[in-house]
Amino acid sequence: MSDLWAALCLVLVLEGLLLFAAPDMWKRAAVQLLSLPTGMLRRVGAGVLVVGLIALYFVRGA
């Protein structure tokens, strides 16, 4: 369970780093995401999820 909390904390660190280092780029990306159809966002989200699970599988020692 502590690994899960550590992973969530790292997500917050990375999100905060992006907002701190490149806020204008983040705003432009958010505007572009709003213009995409919901179905495409779901497909992209599913793809990122699958890639993340596969990477986690290998990182945690397949």
Secondary structure, 3 states (H helix, E strand, C coil): CHHHHHHHHHHHHHHHHHHHHCHHHHHHHHHHHHHCCHHHHHHHHHHHHHHHHHHHHHHCCC
